[in-house]
């Protein structure tokens, strides 16, 4: 077990590394960490618009070029998050409840679900309530972003006044025990002027699970444990300890990213990429400085012309105006012996070097993080201008999809373990009416596919009887409500029975019951 004596940034870094650095990089706060950027800012050559402070020595400068950030790091993190979040579909039970269980649940365990009415399927209703209380649909992308950014993600089932749900935590609260039989979650709290550390601990002996909430007062990085009365008052808990007989597994679940024997808690997806990111920003910013200084057209005149202009300025403005040359004076010019009077000079910005090198570095970052180079087109919007089938999009993003599928499989397992913990708690609360299980999690396509493509892909299997009506309807309507899906299944079965002589419904028939945009038509009376 962990003996908590101090709590500092070093405590976090020793367990989880410099995760706050990666979070700043993701947010675009690069100038805060890259030395060359800070030097440019301090010299007054560029401005950091991401900083809330006025940086630099404060002396007037002529160049006000911004520090340019091309945040490839964000693209690396967001690509799998977007692909995976849209692929997580319906979560449902594989163990339908029988009538006896539903009757018992209606009579004895209403409080764990809606609290009103009867249950047609207690298992699925319990899962639906867990999903609803957790706001799970809204959290998939956030979870994967944090998982990729920090190198890990924490989840824990919770059953309190807010309902049975899953809570997700960032990696830096997680502290596993060395013997593998427990884990602590450490939360910083500030109450008034005092600082505290709340530690939630789970320990198992292989047969039973014990949990405990501890509160430490934090002063100058040092921890002193408070008494139980103070802990209950500040944490607003009536009970600090709980025992779960016959629960051999921890409720706390941890999902590492790219874990190895050397890094069992996983590593950030940006591990080893900061040098590339720094160089990309540096090249683009230096090019911006060169462009700013040399893109404005300049006039070059002979020394005789310049002396004539100075004399004219002195005649017009006096001796003090000798250095002031009015543009109107340029009408008074002389030609040199070669017939040349003045020349316009402007640097051709296309010849400024460094852009090609930055492009090479970007490709290297994408390759080393298993990110498809075509992902840049999708984030920039170029892909929207080029019509492509779902198959073409798949191969454009093949590398990213392979990476995302690996993360997806681990994330689905992670969610199933958390749901199992919730169902275990529901089982105890309902006196056995709710069965303990790992629910089924349906998976949708990662790449956006039109409804026409979905039907064309699934219709052949449906026509030859290799796919059920329910599977067909679900796959071709991945975002439709459960009520609409059941209604559509009934409609297709009725039409199939009435036109049995014509065989399986045609493609046009299967597109019925939708508006002109392809959305399900819902009966207003419903």
N, C-alpha and C positions, 0 to 999 in steps of 0.2 A: 504494500500500500504506500501511498504518497504521504509524507510528513510535511505539511504545508508550513513553511517558516517565512518565506518572502515571496513578493509578487512584483516583478519589474518587467520592463521590455526584454531584458535578457532572459528572464524565465520563459517568456513566450518564444523568443528566438532559439533558445537551446533545444526546444522540443519541435518547433515548427519552421524554423528558418526565418528569413526576412520577408514574410508574406506581405507586410505593409508596403514594401518596395514594389512588388508586383501589382498591388492594388493601385498605387499611384501611376504606374506605367499604363495600366489599363484605362485609367481616367484621363490620360494625356498630360499628366504633370511630369513631363520628362526633364524640364530644365531644373527641377528641384534636385535631381540626382546625377545628371551628366555634367562632368567637370568642365568640358569645353563650352557647354552652353552657359554655365555660370560665369565663365571668364568673359564671354562676349557681352553678357548682360551687365557685368560689373564695369566693363569698359565703355558702356553706353552705346555699343554698336547695334544691339538688337533689344527688343522688348519682349518680356514674357507675359503674354496676356492671360495665362492660367494662374498667375500669382495674384493674391490679394494685396501684396505689399508693393511699394514703389522700390524697385531694385535699381542698382547702379549708384554711382557716386553723386548724382544729382547735378552734374555740370551740363550746360546746354550742349546739345549735339545736333548735327545736321542730318544724320542718318537715323531713321526711326523704323527700321525693318523689323517685323516680328520674328521671333524664333519659330521656325517652321517645323511642325510635328506631323509626320506621316505615320499614323499609328497602326502599323502592321500588326503589332502585338494584340490590339483589340480584335482585329479580323481573325487572328489565330484562335482566340478564345471564343468568339461569337459564332464562328462557322459550325462547330459541332453542337453548340447549344441550340441554335436555330433548327438544325436538322433533327435533333433528338426530341426537342420539345413538341414539334408538330407531329411526331410519330407516335407519341403515347396516346393510345385510344381508350376505349371503355374498360373499366375495371369491374369484374363481375365474379360471383361465386361459382365454384365448380361443385358445390354441395347444396342443392336446393333444399329448403326447409320443408318438412312435412306438416300436415294439418295439426298434429298434436303439438309440435314445437311452436307453430304460429299461435295456437290458442293459449299455450302457456306463456308465450311472450306478451300477448295482448293483456293477459291478466296480471303478470308479475313483473315485467321488465319494460314497460312503456317508456320509462324515464331515460333509457339509453338510446332511444331512437327519437320519435317525434313527440311522444307523450300523449298522443291522441289516436283514436281510430284503431282498426285492425290491420294485421300484416298479411299480405298475400305471400310474401317470401321474406322471411326474417333475415336470412343470410345476406341477400342482396340489399335489403333496406339498411342493414347495419353498415355494410360497405359504403353505400351511398351517403350515409350520414357522416361517416369518417372522412370521406372525400370532400363533402361539403364543409364540414367543420374545419378541415385543414386548408380549404381553398386551394386544393391541389392543382387544379387545372391552370391556375395563375402562377404557379411556382416552379414549373418544370424548367423553363428557360433560366430563371434566376438560380436554381439549384445547380444546373450544369455549368453556368458561368462561374459560380463560386468554386465549384469542384475543379474546373480547369485552372482557375486563377490561383487558388490557394494550394491546390494539390490534394484536396480532400474535402469531404462533406460529412456532417454529423446529422443523424436523425434519431428522434426518441418519441415513443408513444406517450401521450399524456391523457389522463382522465381526471378532470376537475370540473369546476362550475361552468366552464366554457364548453364542456362537452368532450366526448372521446375524439381524439384527433392525433395527427402527426405534426410534430414541430421539427423544423430544420434549423441547424446551427452552423455557423462558420467554423472552420477547422481549429481556430486558435483557442476554443474553449475546451478542447478534447485532450485528456491526459490519461492514457491507458496505464494500467498497473503492470509492472514488470513480469509478474507471474502469469499474466494473461487471464486472470480470474476476475477481473474487475476493471472499472474505469471511473474517472472523475470528470465532471463538467464544471468548469470554473467561470463564474460570471462576476464582472466588476459592477458594483453598485455604489451610488452616492446618495446619501440621505442627509439632507441639510448640508452642513459643513463637513460631515464625517464621510470617510470612504470605507467601503467594505468589500470583501470577497465572499461570494456565496458559492459553496462547493456542494454539488449534488453527486453522491457516490453510489455506485452499484457494485455489489460483490456476490459471487456465487461460490458455493462449495461443491458444485456438481450435482446437487440435489435440490437445494433451496436457494432463493434469491433474496438478498437483503438490501434495502436502500436507506440512505441517510442524507439529511440536509444539514450542512454545517455553515456557520457564519463566522468570518474572521474580520476583526477591525484592522484596517490598513493604515499604517503611519510610517511615512518615509520608506516605503517599500517593505517594511517588516509587518508580519501578521501575528495577531494575538486572538485566539479563539474566544468568542463571547459565550456567556452562559445560555442555556436553553430558553430561558424566559425571554431574554433579549432577542434571541434568534427567532422565536415564534412571533414576537411582536413585529419585528422589522420585515420578516419574510411573509407575514400574514398567513401563517400556517398553524393549524391546531395540533398537527402531528408531524414530528420531524423524522421519525423512523417508520418504515413499513416492511413487513416480511411477506414474501410470496412463496408459500410452500409448494413443492413439486414444480417449480419453475427453475430449470437448470441453465437457461440462456439469459444473457443480458438483454434488457429492453433497448439499451443504447446500441445503435448501429453506426459503423463508420465505413465510408466509401472512399478508398484511396485512388489516386490517379498515377498510373505508370509506376506502381510499387515494385521494388526489387528487394533482395536480401539486405542490401545496404540502406535502402530507404523504404522501410516497411509501411510508413504512413503516407508514402507517395510524394511526388514532386510536382511543382507548377508546370503547366504547359509552356511557360515562358522561360523555364530553366535554360540558361546558356544562350539566350537570345538578345540580351541587353546590349552587347557590344555591336551587333548588327544594327539594332534599332538606333543606337547612338550615332553610328556612322551614317545611316540614312538621313537622319535629321540634320547632321552636320553638313553633309554635301548639299542638301536642298537649301539650308539656311545660307551657306557661303555663296551659292548661286544667286540667292535672293539679294545678298549684299552687292555682288558684282552688277547685277541687273539694275539695282536702285542707283548705283553710282554712275553707271555708264549708259543707261538707256535714254537719258535726256539728250537731244541733239545739241551739239556745241558748234560754234563758229570759229574757224581759224583764219586769221588775216596776217598779212606780211607786217614786218616791223615798221615799215614806212607808213602803212595805212593806220596802224595803231598809234604812231606818233602824231599823225594828222588828226586823228580823232581826239587825242588828248589836248592838242592845241585848240581845237574847236570847242572842247568842253571848258577850257580855261577862259576863252573869249566870251563864252555864254554865261558861265557861272562864277567866274573869278578864279583866283589862284587855288582856293580851297576846293573848287569843283573839278580840278584837273583829273582826279581819279574817277569821276562820275561821267560815264559815257551814255548819253541818251540814244535810244534806238533810232531816233529820227536822223541822227548824225551819220548813220550808215549810208544815207543817200549821197554823202560827200565822200567819194572814193577815188583812188588813183589806181592805175594798173602798173604792175611791175614790168620788167623788161621782157617777160615771157607772155604778157597779156593776162596774167592771173591776179585777181584781186582778193578773193576769199574762198573758203571751202567749208562745207558742212561736214562735221565729223560725228558719227554715231556708231557705237559698238554693235556688231551683229550678235544678238543674244543667243542665237542658235549655236554659236561656236563656243559658248561657255561650257567647259568640261564638267564632269561629275555626275550628270544625270544618268548616263549609261552605267556608271559604277553603282549608283544607288539602285538602279533597276536590277542589276546583278545581285546585289545584297538582298533585295526583296525576294527574289526567286530562291536564294539560298535559305532564307528564313522559312519560306513556305515548304521547301523540300524537307528541311530538317525537322519540321513539326507535322509532317504528313498532312499538309493543307493543299488542296487543289489550287493551281494557279488561276483557274477559271473562277474561283470564288471571288476574286477581285472584280470581275465583270458583274457578278450578281449583286455585290454590295454597291457598285458604282451605278447600277441601273442599266448598263449596256445590254445585259441579257434580255431585258424587257422589250428592247427594240428589235430583237431577232427571234422570230417564232421558231420554236423547236419542240419536238416531241418529248414525251417523258423519258424515252430511251436515250435520246441525245443528251438531255439534261443530266441523266444518270451517269453517262460516260464522261461528260464534262467535269463532274464532281466526284469521279470514281474514287480517287484517293481519300478525299474528305469523308465520303460515305463509308468506306471500309473502316476508317478510324472511328467514325461516329457509331457504327454498328457494334464495334467492340465496347465502346463506352456505354452504349444503350443496353447491351446484355447485362452489364454489371449494375447499371442503374435500375433496371427492372428487378433484378434479384434483390437489390437494396430496398426497393419499395415493397416487395413481397414480404421481406423479413419484418419491416415496420408494420405492415398490415397484420401479419401474424401476431405481433405483440399486442396490437389493438384488439384483435379478435380474442386473444387470450384474456385480456382485461374484461372484454364484453362477456365472455363465457362465465367468468367469476361473478360479474354483476347480475347476469340473467339466470344464475343458478343452473347453468348448463344448456339453456335454450339456444344460445348462439354457439355454433360449433367452431372450433379452432381450425383455421386453414390458411393457406397461402392462396389468395385469389388469382384468377386468370387476368392478365393484362394484355388486351388486344393491341396490336401494333399497326399503324398506318404507314403509308409511303412517306419517306423522308423528303423526296423531291416533289414539288407541286405538280399535280397531274390534273388535266381537265376531266370533267365528268364523262365526256365522249371517249377519252382514252381509257378511263376506268371501265366503262361498259365494254368497249372493244377488247380489253384484256381479259375480262372475266366471263363474257358471254359464251365463248366456245365451250368452256368447261361446264357452264350451266346447261347449255343446250344438249350436251351428251349425257347429262345426269351425273357428272362427276362433282358437282357442287350443289348444295341445297339452296332453296329459295332464300332462306334466312341469311346464309353466308353471302349469297350474291347481293342481296339488298344492303347488307351492312358494308360490304367492300365498296360498293358503288355509291354509298351515301355515308361516308365516314363521320360526318359531323351532324347528322340528323338526330333528333331526339328519339328516345326509346319508344314513346307513344306513336310517333310517325312511322317508325320502322315496322312495328307490329301492324299498324293500319295498312301499310304498303304491302306487307306479306299477305294479309287477308285479301286485299284487292287483287293481287296477282293470282292467288289461288282460285278466287272466284272467276276471274276472266279466263284462266286456263281451263277451268271446268266447263265454262259456257262455250268455249271455242276449241274443244278438245280435238275436233276433226282437223283443225289447222296446225296442230302441234304446239310447240313451245312458243310463248308470246314473242313477237318481233321486237326489234330494237326500238321502233317508233312507239310501240305499246308500253315498253318499259320506261320511256321518257315521259309518260303521262303523269298527271297529278303533280305537275310542276309549273311554275310561272315562266315567263319569257327569259328570266335570268338563271333558270335551272334550280331555283330554291323550292323546297317542299311547300305545297299549298296546305295550309292548316284551316280546318273548318272553324268559322267564327263561333259556332255554338259550343265548340269544345272549350 
